[in-house]
Amino acid sequence: MKIDRTGIVENFSEKRYEYWVVENEEVKIMASWISWDLPQDQINKWMEEVQLSSTSS
């Protein structure tokens, strides 16, 4: 899986959403993830939280 920007990525092989922070080509950090098996309301809450954290940095 190629990660080239900060944000939420769908990882189909692991069946989860991942939040990546990309500083540059060498520094890529998976900061958070959430399983697709959780209820949709929890996934939505997680997505809101990681998007808010990215705008407050």
Protein Blocks (a to p, Z undefined) as FASTA:
>chain_A
ZZfbecddddfknopadddddfblmlccdfbdcdfkbcfklmmmmmmmmmmmmmmZZ
